[in-house]
Amino acid sequence: MAEDEIIKVDDINYAVYKIGEWKNHYEINQIGLSNEIPVTKSTITHIKFSMDEIRSSQFSISDKTVNGFVAIAMQLNPTVQKMDLEDAIKLEETEYQNILDELENLDVLDDDGTINLETEDYLIFKLEKDCHVTTSIPANEFTKKHYQDELKKIEDALD
């Protein structure tokens, strides 16, 4: 990768984040469980699309039909597994609305700007479409290292 390679802030082929904390605490919505906060309008659009895709997936648990966020949380999150299913459904709805509110109120970079790909100020992912799935590929060394560190945390948590 060229050291002086730059991308436009409004390039929909990239997702750009800063490392930070969400305003609210989240148990169910995986978007809110990350420490990656979007800094471009196009990244926010991608996040909203991803959330809508997961929420539109339907699964049967007990006698209820639930969305993908609830189904994943019921399978993987011990805190949610202890909850009544109705409470988990209500919590997911609240979290979804809170994340939408947070996304709408974020400070984002000016669409007319550019970002050097080799920055350590932002996590930058190249988005590639493979059939109906969008794959996020770390676009620089800083993002690769962060991504590897996050995978290690997940692996350690599962052990």
OpenMM code with the backbone's topology and positions (N, CA, C; nanometers):
from openmm import Vec3, app, unit

residues = "MET ALA GLU ASP GLU ILE ILE LYS VAL ASP ASP ILE ASN TYR ALA VAL TYR LYS ILE GLY GLU TRP LYS ASN HIS TYR GLU ILE ASN GLN ILE GLY LEU SER ASN GLU ILE PRO VAL THR LYS SER THR ILE THR HIS ILE LYS PHE SER MET ASP GLU ILE ARG SER SER GLN PHE SER ILE SER ASP LYS THR VAL ASN GLY PHE VAL ALA ILE ALA MET GLN LEU ASN PRO THR VAL GLN LYS MET ASP LEU GLU ASP ALA ILE LYS LEU GLU GLU THR GLU TYR GLN ASN ILE LEU ASP GLU LEU GLU ASN LEU ASP VAL LEU ASP ASP ASP GLY THR ILE ASN LEU GLU THR GLU ASP TYR LEU ILE PHE LYS LEU GLU LYS ASP CYS HIS VAL THR THR SER ILE PRO ALA ASN GLU PHE THR LYS LYS HIS TYR GLN ASP GLU LEU LYS LYS ILE GLU ASP ALA LEU ASP".split()
positions = [
    Vec3(0.0844, -0.1176, 0.0000),
    Vec3(0.0000, 0.0000, 0.0000),
    Vec3(0.0891, 0.1242, 0.0000),
    Vec3(0.0614, 0.2150, -0.0891),
    Vec3(0.1419, 0.3365, -0.0985),
    Vec3(0.1205, 0.4236, 0.0245),
    Vec3(0.2307, 0.4815, 0.0733),
    Vec3(0.2227, 0.5634, 0.1947),
    Vec3(0.1331, 0.6846, 0.1773),
    Vec3(0.1284, 0.7387, 0.0566),
    Vec3(0.0508, 0.8604, 0.0360),
    Vec3(-0.0859, 0.8332, -0.0263),
    Vec3(-0.1318, 0.7079, -0.0212),
    Vec3(-0.2622, 0.6750, -0.0761),
    Vec3(-0.3713, 0.7367, 0.0113),
    Vec3(-0.4598, 0.8094, -0.0543),
    Vec3(-0.5674, 0.8742, 0.0197),
    Vec3(-0.7023, 0.8280, -0.0353),
    Vec3(-0.8024, 0.8378, 0.0507),
    Vec3(-0.9389, 0.8078, 0.0083),
    Vec3(-1.0240, 0.9315, 0.0356),
    Vec3(-1.1310, 0.9436, -0.0375),
    Vec3(-1.2264, 1.0504, -0.0120),
    Vec3(-1.3151, 1.0082, 0.1046),
    Vec3(-1.3491, 1.1007, 0.1897),
    Vec3(-1.4322, 1.0727, 0.3063),
    Vec3(-1.5665, 1.0138, 0.2640),
    Vec3(-1.6202, 1.0572, 0.1517),
    Vec3(-1.7518, 1.0103, 0.1086),
    Vec3(-1.7469, 0.8833, 0.0231),
    Vec3(-1.6308, 0.8175, 0.0144),
    Vec3(-1.6165, 0.6942, -0.0646),
    Vec3(-1.6946, 0.5813, 0.0027),
    Vec3(-1.7991, 0.5327, -0.0637),
    Vec3(-1.8845, 0.4288, -0.0050),
    Vec3(-1.8166, 0.2920, -0.0013),
    Vec3(-1.6987, 0.2811, -0.0591),
    Vec3(-1.6250, 0.1547, -0.0579),
    Vec3(-1.5389, 0.1371, 0.0668),
    Vec3(-1.5444, 0.2360, 0.1568),
    Vec3(-1.4671, 0.2306, 0.2806),
    Vec3(-1.5577, 0.2615, 0.3996),
    Vec3(-1.5293, 0.1957, 0.5104),
    Vec3(-1.5930, 0.2270, 0.6382),
    Vec3(-1.4829, 0.2836, 0.7277),
    Vec3(-1.5100, 0.3976, 0.7901),
    Vec3(-1.4085, 0.4668, 0.8697),
    Vec3(-1.4637, 0.4896, 1.0105),
    Vec3(-1.3829, 0.4502, 1.1094),
    Vec3(-1.4219, 0.4592, 1.2492),
    Vec3(-1.3099, 0.5224, 1.3308),
    Vec3(-1.3459, 0.5704, 1.4481),
    Vec3(-1.2464, 0.6050, 1.5487),
    Vec3(-1.2680, 0.5074, 1.6649),
    Vec3(-1.1648, 0.4895, 1.7434),
    Vec3(-1.1786, 0.4055, 1.8622),
    Vec3(-1.2395, 0.4929, 1.9714),
    Vec3(-1.3449, 0.4433, 2.0318),
    Vec3(-1.4126, 0.5219, 2.1336),
    Vec3(-1.5165, 0.4402, 2.2067),
    Vec3(-1.6033, 0.5087, 2.2744),
    Vec3(-1.7090, 0.4445, 2.3526),
    Vec3(-1.8439, 0.4993, 2.3086),
    Vec3(-1.9421, 0.4128, 2.3049),
    Vec3(-2.0784, 0.4561, 2.2801),
    Vec3(-2.1303, 0.5264, 2.4050),
    Vec3(-2.2232, 0.6165, 2.3867),
    Vec3(-2.2823, 0.6909, 2.4974),
    Vec3(-2.3577, 0.5968, 2.5912),
    Vec3(-2.4310, 0.5026, 2.5359),
    Vec3(-2.5119, 0.4094, 2.6141),
    Vec3(-2.4409, 0.2746, 2.6266),
    Vec3(-2.4878, 0.1944, 2.7220),
    Vec3(-2.4391, 0.0577, 2.7399),
    Vec3(-2.5325, -0.0359, 2.6628),
    Vec3(-2.4756, -0.1344, 2.5943),
    Vec3(-2.5559, -0.2267, 2.5152),
    Vec3(-2.5247, -0.3716, 2.5529),
    Vec3(-2.6262, -0.4544, 2.5563),
    Vec3(-2.6124, -0.5974, 2.5843),
    Vec3(-2.6365, -0.6830, 2.4602),
    Vec3(-2.7268, -0.6373, 2.3735),
    Vec3(-2.7738, -0.7209, 2.2639),
    Vec3(-2.7164, -0.6791, 2.1299),
    Vec3(-2.7222, -0.5518, 2.0976),
    Vec3(-2.6864, -0.5051, 1.9649),
    Vec3(-2.5349, -0.5050, 1.9471),
    Vec3(-2.4857, -0.5909, 1.8580),
    Vec3(-2.3412, -0.6050, 1.8392),
    Vec3(-2.2747, -0.4757, 1.7944),
    Vec3(-2.3478, -0.3912, 1.7245),
    Vec3(-2.2907, -0.2625, 1.6827),
    Vec3(-2.2470, -0.1852, 1.8068),
    Vec3(-2.3316, -0.1824, 1.9077),
    Vec3(-2.3028, -0.1084, 2.0297),
    Vec3(-2.2059, -0.1768, 2.1232),
    Vec3(-2.1733, -0.3030, 2.0936),
    Vec3(-2.0765, -0.3746, 2.1770),
    Vec3(-1.9333, -0.3492, 2.1317),
    Vec3(-1.9161, -0.2902, 2.0150),
    Vec3(-1.7810, -0.2631, 1.9664),
    Vec3(-1.7313, -0.1303, 2.0220),
    Vec3(-1.6015, -0.1075, 2.0053),
    Vec3(-1.5452, 0.0222, 2.0441),
    Vec3(-1.5143, 0.1048, 1.9198),
    Vec3(-1.5800, 0.0700, 1.8098),
    Vec3(-1.5597, 0.1402, 1.6833),
    Vec3(-1.6767, 0.2347, 1.6594),
    Vec3(-1.6458, 0.3633, 1.6563),
    Vec3(-1.7467, 0.4669, 1.6392),
    Vec3(-1.7315, 0.5258, 1.4981),
    Vec3(-1.8369, 0.5216, 1.4177),
    Vec3(-1.8253, 0.5707, 1.2802),
    Vec3(-1.7986, 0.7207, 1.2740),
    Vec3(-1.7205, 0.7616, 1.1731),
    Vec3(-1.6865, 0.9034, 1.1590),
    Vec3(-1.7214, 0.9586, 1.0207),
    Vec3(-1.7866, 0.8772, 0.9376),
    Vec3(-1.8301, 0.9272, 0.8064),
    Vec3(-1.9775, 0.8949, 0.7873),
    Vec3(-2.0433, 0.9777, 0.7065),
    Vec3(-2.1848, 0.9563, 0.6765),
    Vec3(-2.2051, 0.8229, 0.6063),
    Vec3(-2.1148, 0.7870, 0.5155),
    Vec3(-2.1319, 0.6606, 0.4431),
    Vec3(-2.1149, 0.5408, 0.5373),
    Vec3(-2.0282, 0.5519, 0.6374),
    Vec3(-2.0132, 0.4430, 0.7349),
    Vec3(-2.1405, 0.4296, 0.8171),
    Vec3(-2.2000, 0.5398, 0.8552),
    Vec3(-2.3265, 0.5354, 0.9288),
    Vec3(-2.4342, 0.4697, 0.8432),
    Vec3(-2.4372, 0.5017, 0.7153),
    Vec3(-2.5343, 0.4397, 0.6246),
    Vec3(-2.5127, 0.2882, 0.6196),
    Vec3(-2.3864, 0.2439, 0.6117),
    Vec3(-2.3556, 0.1002, 0.6112),
    Vec3(-2.4032, 0.0335, 0.7406),
    Vec3(-2.3792, 0.0995, 0.8524),
    Vec3(-2.4190, 0.0435, 0.9822),
    Vec3(-2.5709, 0.0289, 0.9891),
    Vec3(-2.6417, 0.1305, 0.9487),
    Vec3(-2.7881, 0.1241, 0.9519),
    Vec3(-2.8385, 0.0110, 0.8619),
    Vec3(-2.7784, -0.0028, 0.7461),
    Vec3(-2.8175, -0.1105, 0.6549),
    Vec3(-2.7915, -0.2464, 0.7192),
    Vec3(-2.6747, -0.2629, 0.7810),
    Vec3(-2.6407, -0.3901, 0.8468),
    Vec3(-2.7377, -0.4213, 0.9601),
    Vec3(-2.7698, -0.3200, 1.0394),
    Vec3(-2.8643, -0.3414, 1.1493),
    Vec3(-3.0003, -0.3825, 1.0948),
    Vec3(-3.0447, -0.3171, 0.9877),
    Vec3(-3.1739, -0.3520, 0.9290),
    Vec3(-3.1734, -0.4948, 0.8748),
    Vec3(-3.0621, -0.5353, 0.8159),
    Vec3(-3.0511, -0.6727, 0.7643),
    Vec3(-3.0623, -0.7751, 0.8774),
    Vec3(-2.9893, -0.7508, 0.9866),
    Vec3(-2.9921, -0.8437, 1.1000),
    Vec3(-3.1296, -0.8425, 1.1656),
    Vec3(-3.1884, -0.7259, 1.1789),
    Vec3(-3.3204, -0.7157, 1.2426),
    Vec3(-3.4288, -0.7792, 1.1573),
    Vec3(-3.4123, -0.7815, 1.0252),
    Vec3(-3.5153, -0.8394, 0.9391),
    Vec3(-3.5079, -0.9920, 0.9342),
    Vec3(-3.3974, -1.0485, 0.9794),
    Vec3(-3.3871, -1.1956, 0.9885),
    Vec3(-3.4793, -1.2420, 1.1009),
    Vec3(-3.5504, -1.3514, 1.0765),
    Vec3(-3.6442, -1.4003, 1.1764),
    Vec3(-3.6086, -1.5419, 1.2191),
    Vec3(-3.6180, -1.5638, 1.3511),
    Vec3(-3.5881, -1.6933, 1.4106),
    Vec3(-3.6956, -1.7276, 1.5124),
    Vec3(-3.7212, -1.8544, 1.5280),
    Vec3(-3.8177, -1.8991, 1.6283),
    Vec3(-3.7435, -1.9423, 1.7534),
    Vec3(-3.7812, -1.8829, 1.8658),
    Vec3(-3.7290, -1.9235, 1.9958),
    Vec3(-3.8505, -1.9431, 2.0852),
    Vec3(-3.8605, -2.0620, 2.1431),
    Vec3(-3.9793, -2.0988, 2.2203),
    Vec3(-4.0990, -2.0804, 2.1281),
    Vec3(-4.1963, -2.0042, 2.1682),
    Vec3(-4.3149, -1.9830, 2.0849),
    Vec3(-4.3148, -1.8447, 2.0193),
    Vec3(-4.1993, -1.7787, 2.0168),
    Vec3(-4.1887, -1.6426, 1.9650),
    Vec3(-4.1016, -1.6377, 1.8393),
    Vec3(-4.1335, -1.5418, 1.7536),
    Vec3(-4.0476, -1.5096, 1.6409),
    Vec3(-3.9671, -1.3869, 1.6817),
    Vec3(-3.8347, -1.3970, 1.6717),
    Vec3(-3.7463, -1.2875, 1.7133),
    Vec3(-3.6560, -1.2488, 1.5975),
    Vec3(-3.6004, -1.1279, 1.6071),
    Vec3(-3.5085, -1.0833, 1.5024),
    Vec3(-3.3676, -1.1400, 1.5276),
    Vec3(-3.2780, -1.1145, 1.4329),
    Vec3(-3.1436, -1.1697, 1.4398),
    Vec3(-3.0629, -1.1263, 1.5601),
    Vec3(-3.0784, -0.9999, 1.6027),
    Vec3(-3.0044, -0.9542, 1.7196),
    Vec3(-3.0440, -1.0311, 1.8447),
    Vec3(-3.1739, -1.0499, 1.8628),
    Vec3(-3.2217, -1.1238, 1.9799),
    Vec3(-3.1756, -1.2692, 1.9721),
    Vec3(-3.1862, -1.3294, 1.8540),
    Vec3(-3.1462, -1.4704, 1.8380),
    Vec3(-2.9976, -1.4898, 1.8679),
    Vec3(-2.9136, -1.4020, 1.8167),
    Vec3(-2.7691, -1.4131, 1.8414),
    Vec3(-2.7400, -1.3952, 1.9902),
    Vec3(-2.8013, -1.2938, 2.0503),
    Vec3(-2.7777, -1.2674, 2.1926),
    Vec3(-2.8237, -1.3847, 2.2786),
    Vec3(-2.9361, -1.4451, 2.2441),
    Vec3(-2.9864, -1.5589, 2.3220),
    Vec3(-2.8922, -1.6795, 2.3101),
    Vec3(-2.8194, -1.6877, 2.2016),
    Vec3(-2.7258, -1.7982, 2.1818),
    Vec3(-2.5897, -1.7719, 2.2461),
    Vec3(-2.5450, -1.6458, 2.2452),
    Vec3(-2.4062, -1.6176, 2.2811),
    Vec3(-2.3847, -1.5354, 2.4078),
    Vec3(-2.4848, -1.4631, 2.4539),
    Vec3(-2.4654, -1.3715, 2.5652),
    Vec3(-2.5266, -1.4280, 2.6932),
    Vec3(-2.4437, -1.4692, 2.7890),
    Vec3(-2.4954, -1.5290, 2.9127),
    Vec3(-2.5923, -1.4381, 2.9891),
    Vec3(-2.5708, -1.3080, 2.9841),
    Vec3(-2.6608, -1.2152, 3.0523),
    Vec3(-2.8001, -1.2210, 2.9896),
    Vec3(-2.8048, -1.2205, 2.8583),
    Vec3(-2.9332, -1.2242, 2.7876),
    Vec3(-2.9986, -1.3613, 2.8019),
    Vec3(-2.9174, -1.4663, 2.8071),
    Vec3(-2.9722, -1.6016, 2.8237),
    Vec3(-3.0512, -1.6153, 2.9529),
    Vec3(-3.0160, -1.5378, 3.0537),
    Vec3(-3.0856, -1.5425, 3.1822),
    Vec3(-3.2145, -1.4604, 3.1818),
    Vec3(-3.2325, -1.3796, 3.0797),
    Vec3(-3.3485, -1.2906, 3.0725),
    Vec3(-3.4714, -1.3648, 3.0214),
    Vec3(-3.5882, -1.3147, 3.0606),
    Vec3(-3.7127, -1.3577, 3.0002),
    Vec3(-3.7088, -1.3139, 2.8538),
    Vec3(-3.7592, -1.3966, 2.7635),
    Vec3(-3.7527, -1.3665, 2.6205),
    Vec3(-3.8222, -1.2343, 2.5875),
    Vec3(-3.9355, -1.2079, 2.6485),
    Vec3(-4.0061, -1.0804, 2.6252),
    Vec3(-3.9192, -0.9615, 2.6651),
    Vec3(-3.8468, -0.9756, 2.7761),
    Vec3(-3.7580, -0.8678, 2.8211),
    Vec3(-3.6428, -0.8471, 2.7227),
    Vec3(-3.5914, -0.9565, 2.6686),
    Vec3(-3.4831, -0.9460, 2.5697),
    Vec3(-3.5326, -0.8762, 2.4432),
    Vec3(-3.6532, -0.9079, 2.4013),
    Vec3(-3.7112, -0.8435, 2.2824),
    Vec3(-3.7270, -0.6937, 2.3069),
    Vec3(-3.7783, -0.6564, 2.4225),
    Vec3(-3.7961, -0.5147, 2.4561),
    Vec3(-3.6607, -0.4434, 2.4660),
    Vec3(-3.5618, -0.5110, 2.5255),
    Vec3(-3.4288, -0.4518, 2.5380),
    Vec3(-3.3679, -0.4272, 2.4005),
    Vec3(-3.3836, -0.5210, 2.3093),
    Vec3(-3.3294, -0.5040, 2.1745),
    Vec3(-3.3931, -0.3841, 2.1069),
    Vec3(-3.5233, -0.3681, 2.1220),
    Vec3(-3.5923, -0.2534, 2.0617),
    Vec3(-3.5384, -0.1218, 2.1187),
    Vec3(-3.5185, -0.1186, 2.2499),
    Vec3(-3.4642, 0.0011, 2.3141),
    Vec3(-3.3226, 0.0286, 2.2646),
    Vec3(-3.2399, -0.0757, 2.2605),
    Vec3(-3.1017, -0.0590, 2.2147),
    Vec3(-3.0974, -0.0104, 2.0700),
    Vec3(-3.1820, -0.0667, 1.9864),
    Vec3(-3.1860, -0.0261, 1.8461),
    Vec3(-3.2158, 0.1233, 1.8351),
    Vec3(-3.3165, 0.1700, 1.9064),
    Vec3(-3.3521, 0.3121, 1.9031),
    Vec3(-3.2389, 0.3992, 1.9581),
    Vec3(-3.1750, 0.3521, 2.0662),
    Vec3(-3.0635, 0.4281, 2.1238),
    Vec3(-2.9469, 0.4394, 2.0266),
    Vec3(-2.9166, 0.3306, 1.9561),
    Vec3(-2.8063, 0.3362, 1.8592),
    Vec3(-2.8418, 0.4293, 1.7443),
    Vec3(-2.9652, 0.4219, 1.6950),
    Vec3(-3.0054, 0.5155, 1.5894),
    Vec3(-2.9890, 0.6600, 1.6363),
    Vec3(-3.0312, 0.6873, 1.7594),
    Vec3(-3.0157, 0.8221, 1.8149),
    Vec3(-2.8682, 0.8611, 1.8233),
    Vec3(-2.7855, 0.7695, 1.8702),
    Vec3(-2.6419, 0.7995, 1.8797),
    Vec3(-2.5825, 0.8257, 1.7419),
    Vec3(-2.6184, 0.7418, 1.6441),
    Vec3(-2.5658, 0.7585, 1.5091),
    Vec3(-2.6041, 0.8943, 1.4512),
    Vec3(-2.7260, 0.9368, 1.4769),
    Vec3(-2.7732, 1.0647, 1.4239),
    Vec3(-2.7017, 1.1838, 1.4869),
    Vec3(-2.6466, 1.1646, 1.6048),
    Vec3(-2.5854, 1.2768, 1.6775),
    Vec3(-2.4328, 1.2721, 1.6810),
    Vec3(-2.3720, 1.1858, 1.6032),
    Vec3(-2.2257, 1.1785, 1.5996),
    Vec3(-2.1666, 1.2941, 1.5196),
    Vec3(-2.0491, 1.3365, 1.5614),
    Vec3(-1.9723, 1.4309, 1.4810),
    Vec3(-1.9034, 1.3509, 1.3713),
    Vec3(-1.9254, 1.3885, 1.2474),
    Vec3(-1.8659, 1.3156, 1.1355),
    Vec3(-1.7736, 1.4081, 1.0566),
    Vec3(-1.6850, 1.3460, 0.9827),
    Vec3(-1.5924, 1.4206, 0.8979),
    Vec3(-1.6677, 1.4823, 0.7807),
    Vec3(-1.6163, 1.5922, 0.7309),
    Vec3(-1.6756, 1.6605, 0.6157),
    Vec3(-1.6630, 1.5703, 0.4921),
    Vec3(-1.7739, 1.5496, 0.4223),
    Vec3(-1.7753, 1.4633, 0.3035),
    Vec3(-1.6771, 1.5078, 0.1960),
    Vec3(-1.6388, 1.6341, 0.1960),
    Vec3(-1.5471, 1.6848, 0.0934),
    Vec3(-1.4009, 1.6566, 0.1259),
    Vec3(-1.3730, 1.6021, 0.2453),
    Vec3(-1.2353, 1.5799, 0.2872),
    Vec3(-1.1762, 1.4500, 0.2346),
    Vec3(-1.0497, 1.4295, 0.2724),
    Vec3(-0.9784, 1.3061, 0.2374),
    Vec3(-0.9081, 1.2538, 0.3625),
    Vec3(-0.8719, 1.1263, 0.3554),
    Vec3(-0.8003, 1.0604, 0.4653),
    Vec3(-0.6845, 0.9824, 0.4062),
    Vec3(-0.5676, 0.9984, 0.4640),
    Vec3(-0.4540, 0.9166, 0.4253),
    Vec3(-0.4778, 0.7764, 0.4794),
    Vec3(-0.4644, 0.6761, 0.3959),
    Vec3(-0.4904, 0.5380, 0.4385),
    Vec3(-0.3972, 0.4916, 0.5493),
    Vec3(-0.2811, 0.5484, 0.5584),
    Vec3(-0.1859, 0.5023, 0.6595),
    Vec3(-0.1970, 0.5763, 0.7922),
    Vec3(-0.3076, 0.6417, 0.8153),
    Vec3(-0.3290, 0.7131, 0.9407),
    Vec3(-0.3431, 0.6160, 1.0582),
    Vec3(-0.3102, 0.6641, 1.1751),
    Vec3(-0.3380, 0.5893, 1.2969),
    Vec3(-0.4462, 0.6606, 1.3778),
    Vec3(-0.5138, 0.7543, 1.3126),
    Vec3(-0.6236, 0.8262, 1.3766),
    Vec3(-0.7567, 0.7537, 1.3581),
    Vec3(-0.7662, 0.6734, 1.2514),
    Vec3(-0.8922, 0.6072, 1.2181),
    Vec3(-0.8698, 0.4611, 1.1815),
    Vec3(-0.9708, 0.3825, 1.2130),
    Vec3(-0.9763, 0.2448, 1.1642),
    Vec3(-1.0447, 0.2518, 1.0286),
    Vec3(-0.9797, 0.1972, 0.9272),
    Vec3(-1.0337, 0.2061, 0.7916),
    Vec3(-1.0466, 0.0650, 0.7346),
    Vec3(-1.1673, 0.0332, 0.6899),
    Vec3(-1.1949, -0.0966, 0.6307),
    Vec3(-1.2380, -0.0784, 0.4862),
    Vec3(-1.1813, -0.1585, 0.3970),
    Vec3(-1.2246, -0.1637, 0.2578),
    Vec3(-1.3446, -0.2570, 0.2545),
    Vec3(-1.4532, -0.2130, 0.1958),
    Vec3(-1.5745, -0.2938, 0.1877),
    Vec3(-1.5810, -0.3601, 0.0513),
    Vec3(-1.5944, -0.4918, 0.0524),
    Vec3(-1.6047, -0.5659, -0.0729),
    Vec3(-1.7297, -0.6518, -0.0691),
    Vec3(-1.8008, -0.6533, -0.1797),
    Vec3(-1.9237, -0.7298, -0.1910),
    Vec3(-1.8911, -0.8673, -0.2473),
    Vec3(-1.9397, -0.9718, -0.1809),
    Vec3(-1.9262, -1.1089, -0.2283),
    Vec3(-2.0661, -1.1685, -0.2269),
    Vec3(-2.1277, -1.1749, -0.3437),
    Vec3(-2.2693, -1.2122, -0.3563),
    Vec3(-2.3522, -1.1126, -0.2757),
    Vec3(-2.4190, -1.1600, -0.1715),
    Vec3(-2.5047, -1.0712, -0.0920),
    Vec3(-2.4387, -1.0298, 0.0388),
    Vec3(-2.3120, -1.0629, 0.0551),
    Vec3(-2.2430, -1.0352, 0.1806),
    Vec3(-2.1364, -0.9287, 0.1581),
    Vec3(-2.1327, -0.8310, 0.2468),
    Vec3(-2.0269, -0.7299, 0.2425),
    Vec3(-1.9185, -0.7706, 0.3405),
    Vec3(-1.7974, -0.7785, 0.2921),
    Vec3(-1.6823, -0.8149, 0.3736),
    Vec3(-1.6018, -0.6899, 0.4040),
    Vec3(-1.5644, -0.6744, 0.5318),
    Vec3(-1.4821, -0.5605, 0.5743),
    Vec3(-1.3381, -0.6076, 0.5862),
    Vec3(-1.2506, -0.5487, 0.5079),
    Vec3(-1.1097, -0.5870, 0.5074),
    Vec3(-1.0270, -0.4706, 0.5607),
    Vec3(-0.9482, -0.4940, 0.6672),
    Vec3(-0.8635, -0.3845, 0.7175),
    Vec3(-0.7795, -0.3248, 0.6048),
    Vec3(-0.7830, -0.1922, 0.5933),
    Vec3(-0.7187, -0.1242, 0.4808),
    Vec3(-0.5812, -0.0683, 0.5137),
    Vec3(-0.5371, -0.0806, 0.6399),
    Vec3(-0.4031, -0.0329, 0.6749),
    Vec3(-0.3508, -0.1128, 0.7938),
    Vec3(-0.2248, -0.0930, 0.8269),
    Vec3(-0.1619, -0.1700, 0.9349),
    Vec3(-0.2250, -0.1406, 1.0713),
    Vec3(-0.2596, -0.0156, 1.0967),
    Vec3(-0.3227, 0.0214, 1.2233),
    Vec3(-0.4542, -0.0558, 1.2418),
    Vec3(-0.5346, -0.0620, 1.1373),
    Vec3(-0.6624, -0.1335, 1.1439),
    Vec3(-0.6399, -0.2831, 1.1552),
    Vec3(-0.5425, -0.3370, 1.0829),
    Vec3(-0.5121, -0.4813, 1.0923),
    Vec3(-0.4752, -0.5195, 1.2353),
    Vec3(-0.3912, -0.4385, 1.2978),
    Vec3(-0.3498, -0.4683, 1.4351),
    Vec3(-0.4691, -0.4613, 1.5300),
    Vec3(-0.5496, -0.3584, 1.5172),
    Vec3(-0.6687, -0.3452, 1.6023),
    Vec3(-0.7621, -0.4650, 1.5818),
    Vec3(-0.7848, -0.5020, 1.4579),
    Vec3(-0.8718, -0.6140, 1.4231),
    Vec3(-0.8186, -0.7443, 1.4844),
    Vec3(-0.6894, -0.7681, 1.4745),
    Vec3(-0.6285, -0.8882, 1.5332),
    Vec3(-0.6411, -0.8872, 1.6854),
    Vec3(-0.6210, -0.7709, 1.7468),
    Vec3(-0.6366, -0.7587, 1.8929),
    Vec3(-0.7802, -0.7884, 1.9356),
    Vec3(-0.8779, -0.7401, 1.8582),
    Vec3(-1.0193, -0.7647, 1.8897),
    Vec3(-1.0530, -0.9132, 1.8749),
    Vec3(-1.0009, -0.9774, 1.7715),
    Vec3(-1.0237, -1.1220, 1.7536),
    Vec3(-0.9641, -1.2013, 1.8700),
    Vec3(-0.8474, -1.1591, 1.9162),
    Vec3(-0.7834, -1.2261, 2.0303),
    Vec3(-0.8701, -1.2122, 2.1546),
    Vec3(-0.9269, -1.0925, 2.1766),
    Vec3(-1.0154, -1.0733, 2.2932),
    Vec3(-1.1354, -1.1680, 2.2867),
    Vec3(-1.1930, -1.1816, 2.1670),
    Vec3(-1.3079, -1.2695, 2.1491),
    Vec3(-1.2679, -1.4149, 2.1763),
    Vec3(-1.1557, -1.4569, 2.1190),
    Vec3(-1.1069, -1.5941, 2.1419),
    Vec3(-1.0829, -1.6203, 2.2904),
    Vec3(-1.0189, -1.5245, 2.3580),
    Vec3(-0.9917, -1.5397, 2.5013),
    Vec3(-1.1221, -1.5478, 2.5811),
    Vec3(-1.2216, -1.4707, 2.5406),
    Vec3(-1.3496, -1.4708, 2.6113),
    Vec3(-1.4225, -1.6038, 2.5930),
    Vec3(-1.4005, -1.6698, 2.4795),
    Vec3(-1.4683, -1.7966, 2.4514),
    Vec3(-1.3985, -1.9157, 2.5184),
    Vec3(-1.2725, -1.8971, 2.5555),
    Vec3(-1.1975, -2.0080, 2.6195),
    Vec3(-1.2339, -2.0247, 2.7652),
] * unit.nanometer
topology = app.Topology()
chain = topology.addChain("A")
for resn in residues:
    res = topology.addResidue(resn, chain)
    for name in ("N", "CA", "C"):
        topology.addAtom(name, app.Element.getBySymbol(name[0]), res)
